[in-house]
Structure formats: C-alpha cells, structure tokens
Amino acid sequence: MTIMRQTKTNFTAGEINRRLLGRGDLKAYDNGALSLRNVFIHPTGGISRRAGFAYIDTAEGYGRLIAFEFNTEQIYLLVLTDEKISVYEDGALLTSFVAPWTESQLDNVAWTQSADTLLLCHPDVIPQTLTRNTGGTWSLEDWNFLADSTRNDAILQPYYKFALATITLAASATTGTVNITASSDFFVEGHEGTRLRIKGKEVLITDVASPTVAAVTVIETLTGTAATDDWAEQSFSAVRGYPMTVAFHQDRLVIGGSRDLPNRLWFSQTGDLWNFDLGSGLDDEAIEFGIFSDQVNAIRAVFSSRDLQVFTSGGEWQVRGTPLTPQTVQLSRQTRIGSRIDRYVPPVDVDGATMFIARNGNELREFLYTDLEAAYQATDLALVAKHIVEDAVDQCFDPDNRLLFVVRGDGQLASLTLYRTEQVSAWTLHETQGTVVSVTAVGDDTYILVQRNGAYVIEVMDHALHLDSALSGEVEVATTTWSGLDHLEGMIVSIIADDIVQADMTVSSGQIILSEAVNSVVIGLSYAHIVEPLPPSIVTDVGSAKTVRLIEAVFRMEGTAAFRLDVGNGLQDIPLRDIDEPLLDEPAIAIQEDISVKALGWRRDLSKPLWRIEQSAPLPFTLLSVITELKIGF
C-alpha cells in the first residue's frame, strides 16, 4: 500500500461533464469538479456560495429584461411584458407605458442603444424608438426615416422590388392622384399606406382596387406614364414585415434582415442615421446588399466590434471596410456554426470576443479574431460542460465579477467565470425555487425575471444575501410580526433574525410571526450549494489503484460561517470553533483558517468522489483549496 497526498489548488475548470471521468490526463480534470452548484468560481481559483437575489417587484407577466444606460450615473432596467414597458431605477418603478409587442412576440424583440435612444424591432411589428427625454420623461414612437424636404418630403427609407423582375407598372398620369396598373397580380389590401418608387420617383398607395390596380398619390412628379419594370416598394411594411435586428457601426445605423428579406443588410448614410438613400454610391452614402451562399443565411443578430459581425442561421460573417463605404465594403464568411432561429439571444462582448449561442442552443461560442489565422474562430466554451449549457435562451455579462450568465430553457441559471488571460473558463449551475426566464446586467447589478409561486418577479443579485426572492427589514422597536411577503405566500422561507438563523416558517397572509421579537430580519427562499470533487485519478509506477481510503482532508476556508461535509458517513456539520458547547443563540462567526477532517473506510468504487459539501444554511462559505491524504491499494 502507498500513502499519497494530493493538493487541489483551484476550481478554474468548473463543473466537468461525467463523460470525462476517464480523462485524468486532462488539465481540466485537475482543476475541475464533479459538482459545483450554487457557487461562484473566482478567477483566482476559489469558490464561494453564490449571491442571493433580493426581491424588487412583481412584473405584469412573462417578459424580457433590457439594460438602458444613459450615462454612468443614470442607469435603468427596462421590463418588457405583454404590451407594456416598465422602467426601474435602483430597484424603484419610475413609469410604465403601452408597447406594441404581445407576450408571444417578446422572445424575438431585438434592440440596440446609442446615448439616450434605444431602438427595438420585431419582424412583425413596426420598429420603435424609446427615448429618455429632458426632465426624465420617456417616449416610445415608431421609427421615422428621414423626409427629404427638397423632394416634397419623399421618405429616404430602403426600397426593394419583391415582385418578379418582369412585372411592370404603368401610371395613368404623372401628378396628383392617379391609378397604377401592374402587368400581373401584385397589390394586396395591406399595401394601402405604403410607398413605391417608379423610376426613382415616389408615390403613396391610398387604395387597392384589385390585384393589378391601385390608386396612388404622387409625391414626386413621375417621369412618364409608359409601363416600366424599374420600380420598387418600401422594404419594411405590414405586407413585407419589419427589421429583424439592428446595430450602430462606424457612425451608421445597420439593419440586419427583415421578415421577407431575412438575409439582407442595410447601412444608413454616415452620420445621418435615418437616411438610407443609396444616392450615387459616394463614400458617405447608404449601402445595401444581401448575403448569398450555399446555405440559408437568415440574419439573427448584427454586432459592432472590431468589424461588423453578422450572425445568421447558417454561419458567422465579417463585414469590413476602413472606413466602410459602398466601394470598400467587403463581406466574408468566417465560421459555419449558426445562431438560434426561434428567438433573439443578444451577443455580448467579453474582452473583445463576442459570445453567442449556437443554433442548437447547447453551445456558447466565443467569436474571436486571431492574428495567426487572420480570421475569426468560434470556440465552444461549453465543450467540457455540455450538461450545463442546454437550450440557452438568454445571456448577459457581469464584468465586475467576470461572470457570464446563461438562462436555460428549463429555467435554471448557469454562469461561466471567464478570464482569458489567466486561462480561466469555469461553469457552474445555479438552482433556485422557480423558473428564470430572462437576465440582464445593469451597471454593477445583475437582474433576473423569474417565475415563482405562480407570478413573475423581478430580483437583483445581492452579495450580502444568501437567500432568493429575499427581503430584509430593520426596526427600532423589536417586533415578532414581519409583513410584506405577499410574493412568497404559502411558501416555506428561511429566516435570519438579528443575525441568527431561525427555523423555517411558512408565509401566511403575507407575513410571518416569530416566537421572539427582533430588530432585523432577512427572509427568503433557501438554496443549497454543492461541491463534489472529481474521483481521484490514481496511476503510479506500481499500477492503477484498486481501492482507496481517505485518511484526512484539509479544507482551507475564508469568510466561512457554516460547513456541512460528507466524507463517507453522511452529511455532518463540521464545527468551525474550538469550544466545549456550541452557542445556538449567538450569530455565526465567519472563520479564516484550515479545517482538518479525518475519515475512515476503504472504497472500491473509484468512480465516486471522496467527499461532498452540501449546505443550505444561509451563511457565507468560501473554499480556497483542499489537501487530501490517501492510502492506496493495488
């Protein structure tokens, strides 16, 4: 037999898929764990019990969360629900107003922001401009493309000929209200109110008499009445659909795809964001082209980074041009991963790399330019943790804590600790009593929209809490009754009263009644953090181990107030203070020291971990490293 000491100095590979249990040769095996649940993985290697979520408000229903950053001091949370937008600042509701998107459309609302203006679009809804006005008021209006006063207010919006190239139009006159006759069926009732350009001259459809005849008001005097195939209609309308996604790039507004033109890109004129007139192709004039290749390329997102990045259903594209002009613009495909087609998941920037969810929903890809290849690559950051990234539906990045949050389709929240320069890429899963549907980072705060207890509630991550959907309160005169818990009605809650953990209680009539009066409480839903190491991979000069015995494990703690451990004899609370009798009526004290635990018994099943931490007590916990002493049998 052999005695061996193993030191686990970090958890920077995160939770590892069980399919890698036979790969003890991998670096990820040394730095990973079998289970890391409800913990944050620090870039330095240690792990802590994750932050809790403080209750903010109950939302109108299912929705999406969007950050609106006006400046460094004025940062807002937007909550999109069924035909409504609610605006929050520092957790307080400022205002709510009517919006055009129904609940079923929210998953495909895309957005981008510049200064005090947020642009939102959906392929079936007129795109909207949300503006924070002087004085703190808010307005939501339809997009307004530039009207050219020199051309009788012709609208400088994109145009496209959706009809067959052979179909011609003929006008009964060149001015006033005239009839337009098509050579084949073209007009539908929805065309009323849309505009056409006939040989570059604009008309407005006022009435559709038949599939081949429509009455129009002439905006610009037509060049003649003869039939011509040189005509087009406005690209975005109720008939043809509206923009799919939008971004700002090199002082241009970029529209990526629409319902009926899913693979087309439109660039506004430079410095004139609502002017899409192609003109004669001068450097500052608008640009328009389609993405054509050997596969379908429906645009799912456009993102401004080193270049304009275009994420489509079939692959990822680069649009280059320095500067971007009609003559210098270049389009090239970089990778063939594809993005989700059933919903909009916003790409996010992390240290110059763009994170996007792959089309299958089970991969988080890092779209990054490499000088060696002189091209972009799309590395799968979930390769060793496939079981954690499943059906990803939303994401955001918290730069302060180096955490990329991913919402899964089953309502769980995964996080990736990402620090490329230190080669840290570590996944963990956060389980909560409810279903998370959306996440966003607003300044230094991370908000979630989660369905709990039959309602959708807004919560914010709070590192001072260790409970979910939590509320805290403090009064000068001690009391036993604490109310305001309507969102937790009928649920079992954990309680910290005057810094002492109490027995769980059930909320009734929106309140709890304690047995003793206290001055302060924290009340919320409990969650358990779980830490399990990977099974020991023991191969020596003598051979592979057949049995193993854990003699002792030394856990290096920091700021830890509770420690519940299983070394083979079931979960047990490990004392953190050297006293004869624990004082149950005193607040827990966080320690910073090494905790040594002895173990007994041989193990023949080497596919299981040697120890397990599982704790639901709402107290702080941080583990920096673990040293294990093993006896090995061959």
C-alpha positions, 0 to 999 in steps of 0.5 A, spaced: 500 500 500 502 507 498 500 513 502 499 519 497 497 526 498 494 530 493 493 538 493 487 541 489 489 548 488 483 551 484 476 550 481 478 554 474 475 548 470 468 548 473 463 543 473 466 537 468 461 533 464 461 525 467 463 523 460 470 525 462 471 521 468 476 517 464 480 523 462 485 524 468 490 526 463 486 532 462 488 539 465 481 540 466 480 534 470 485 537 475 482 543 476 475 541 475 469 538 479 464 533 479 459 538 482 459 545 483 452 548 484 450 554 487 457 557 487 461 562 484 468 560 481 473 566 482 478 567 477 483 566 482 481 559 483 476 559 489 469 558 490 464 561 494 456 560 495 453 564 490 449 571 491 442 571 493 437 575 489 433 580 493 426 581 491 424 588 487 417 587 484 412 583 481 412 584 473 405 584 469 407 577 466 412 573 462 417 578 459 424 580 457 429 584 461 433 590 457 439 594 460 438 602 458 444 606 460 444 613 459 450 615 462 454 612 468 450 615 473 443 614 470 442 607 469 435 603 468 432 596 467 427 596 462 421 590 463 418 588 457 411 584 458 405 583 454 404 590 451 407 594 456 414 597 458 416 598 465 422 602 467 426 601 474 431 605 477 435 602 483 430 597 484 424 603 484 418 603 478 419 610 475 413 609 469 410 604 465 407 605 458 403 601 452 408 597 447 406 594 441 409 587 442 404 581 445 407 576 450 408 571 444 412 576 440 417 578 446 422 572 445 424 575 438 424 583 440 431 585 438 434 592 440 440 596 440 442 603 444 446 609 442 446 615 448 439 616 450 435 612 444 434 605 444 431 602 438 427 595 438 424 591 432 420 585 431 419 582 424 412 583 425 411 589 428 413 596 426 420 598 429 420 603 435 424 608 438 424 609 446 427 615 448 429 618 455 427 625 454 429 632 458 426 632 465 426 624 465 420 623 461 420 617 456 417 616 449 416 610 445 414 612 437 415 608 431 421 609 427 421 615 422 426 615 416 428 621 414 423 626 409 427 629 404 424 636 404 427 638 397 423 632 394 416 634 397 418 630 403 419 623 399 421 618 405 429 616 404 427 609 407 430 602 403 426 600 397 426 593 394 422 590 388 419 583 391 415 582 385 418 578 379 423 582 375 418 582 369 412 585 372 411 592 370 407 598 372 404 603 368 401 610 371 395 613 368 398 620 369 404 623 372 401 628 378 396 628 383 392 622 384 392 617 379 391 609 378 397 604 377 396 598 373 401 592 374 402 587 368 400 581 373 397 580 380 401 584 385 397 589 390 394 586 396 389 590 401 395 591 406 399 595 401 394 601 402 399 606 406 405 604 403 410 607 398 413 605 391 418 608 387 417 608 379 423 610 376 426 613 382 420 617 383 415 616 389 408 615 390 403 613 396 398 607 395 391 610 398 387 604 395 387 597 392 382 596 387 384 589 385 390 585 384 393 589 378 390 596 380 391 601 385 390 608 386 396 612 388 398 619 390 404 622 387 409 625 391 414 626 386 412 628 379 413 621 375 417 621 369 412 618 364 406 614 364 409 608 359 409 601 363 416 600 366 419 594 370 424 599 374 420 600 380 420 598 387 416 598 394 418 600 401 422 594 404 419 594 411 411 594 411 405 590 414 405 586 407 413 585 407 414 585 415 419 589 419 427 589 421 429 583 424 435 586 428 439 592 428 446 595 430 450 602 430 457 601 426 462 606 424 457 612 425 451 608 421 445 605 423 445 597 420 439 593 419 440 586 419 434 582 415 427 583 415 421 578 415 421 577 407 428 579 406 431 575 412 438 575 409 439 582 407 443 588 410 442 595 410 447 601 412 444 608 413 448 614 410 454 616 415 452 620 420 445 621 418 442 615 421 435 615 418 437 616 411 438 610 407 438 613 400 443 609 396 444 616 392 450 615 387 454 610 391 459 616 394 463 614 400 458 617 405 452 614 402 447 608 404 449 601 402 445 595 401 446 588 399 444 581 401 448 575 403 448 569 398 451 562 399 450 555 399 446 555 405 440 559 408 443 565 411 437 568 415 440 574 419 439 573 427 443 578 430 448 584 427 454 586 432 459 592 432 466 590 434 472 590 431 468 589 424 461 588 423 459 581 425 453 578 422 450 572 425 445 568 421 442 561 421 447 558 417 454 561 419 458 567 422 460 573 417 465 579 417 463 585 414 469 590 413 471 596 410 476 602 413 472 606 413 466 602 410 463 605 404 459 602 398 466 601 394 470 598 400 465 594 403 467 587 403 463 581 406 466 574 408 464 568 411 468 566 417 465 560 421 459 555 419 456 554 426 449 558 426 445 562 431 438 560 434 432 561 429 426 561 434 428 567 438 433 573 439 439 571 444 443 578 444 451 577 443 455 580 448 462 582 448 467 579 453 474 582 452 473 583 445 470 576 443 463 576 442 459 570 445 453 567 442 449 561 442 449 556 437 443 554 433 442 548 437 442 552 443 447 547 447 453 551 445 456 558 447 461 560 442 466 565 443 467 569 436 474 571 436 479 574 431 486 571 431 492 574 428 495 567 426 489 565 422 487 572 420 480 570 421 475 569 426 474 562 430 468 560 434 470 556 440 465 552 444 466 554 451 461 549 453 465 543 450 467 540 457 460 542 460 455 540 455 450 538 461 450 545 463 449 549 457 442 546 454 437 550 450 440 557 452 435 562 451 438 568 454 445 571 456 448 577 459 455 579 462 457 581 469 464 584 468 465 586 475 465 579 477 467 576 470 461 572 470 457 570 464 450 568 465 446 563 461 438 562 462 436 555 460 430 553 457 428 549 463 429 555 467 435 554 471 441 559 471 448 557 469 454 562 469 461 561 466 467 565 470 471 567 464 478 570 464 482 569 458 488 571 460 489 567 466 486 561 462 480 561 466 473 558 463 469 555 469 461 553 469 457 552 474 449 551 475 445 555 479 438 552 482 433 556 485 425 555 487 422 557 480 423 558 473 428 564 470 426 566 464 430 572 462 437 576 465 440 582 464 446 586 467 445 593 469 451 597 471 454 593 477 447 589 478 445 583 475 437 582 474 433 576 473 425 575 471 423 569 474 417 565 475 415 563 482 409 561 486 405 562 480 407 570 478 413 573 475 418 577 479 423 581 478 430 580 483 437 583 483 443 579 485 445 581 492 452 579 495 450 580 502 444 575 501 444 568 501 437 567 500 432 568 493 426 572 492 429 575 499 427 581 503 430 584 509 427 589 514 430 593 520 426 596 526 427 600 532 422 597 536 423 589 536 417 586 533 415 578 532 410 580 526 414 581 519 409 583 513 410 584 506 411 577 503 405 577 499 410 574 493 412 568 497 405 566 500 404 559 502 411 558 501 416 555 506 422 561 507 428 561 511 429 566 516 435 570 519 433 574 525 438 579 528 443 575 525 441 568 527 438 563 523 431 561 525 427 555 523 423 555 517 416 558 517 411 558 512 408 565 509 401 566 511 397 572 509 403 575 507 407 575 513 410 571 518 410 571 526 416 569 530 416 566 537 421 572 539 421 579 537 427 582 533 430 588 530 432 585 523 430 580 519 432 577 512 427 572 509 427 568 503 427 562 499 433 557 501 438 554 496 443 549 497 450 549 494 454 543 492 461 541 491 463 534 489 470 533 487 472 529 481 474 521 483 481 521 484 485 519 478 490 514 481 496 511 476 503 510 479 509 506 477 506 500 481 499 500 477 492 503 477 489 503 484 484 498 486 481 501 492 482 507 496 481 510 503 481 517 505 485 518 511 484 526 512 482 532 508 484 539 509 479 544 507 482 551 507 476 556 508 475 564 508 469 568 510 466 561 512 460 561 517 457 554 516 460 547 513 456 541 512 461 535 509 460 528 507 466 524 507 463 517 507 458 517 513 453 522 511 452 529 511 455 532 518 456 539 520 463 540 521 464 545 527 468 551 525 470 553 533 474 550 538 469 550 544 466 545 549 458 547 547 456 550 541 452 557 542 445 556 538 443 563 540 449 567 538 450 569 530 455 565 526 462 567 526 465 567 519 472 563 520 479 564 516 483 558 517 484 550 515 479 545 517 482 538 518 477 532 517 479 525 518 475 519 515 475 512 515 473 506 510 476 503 504 472 504 497 472 500 491 468 504 487 473 509 484 468 512 480 465 516 486 468 522 489 471 522 496 467 527 499 461 532 498 459 539 501 452 540 501 449 546 505 443 550 505 444 554 511 444 561 509 451 563 511 457 565 507 462 559 505 468 560 501 473 554 499 480 556 497 483 549 496 483 542 499 489 537 501 487 530 501 491 524 504 490 517 501 492 510 502 492 506 496 491 499 494 493 495 488 
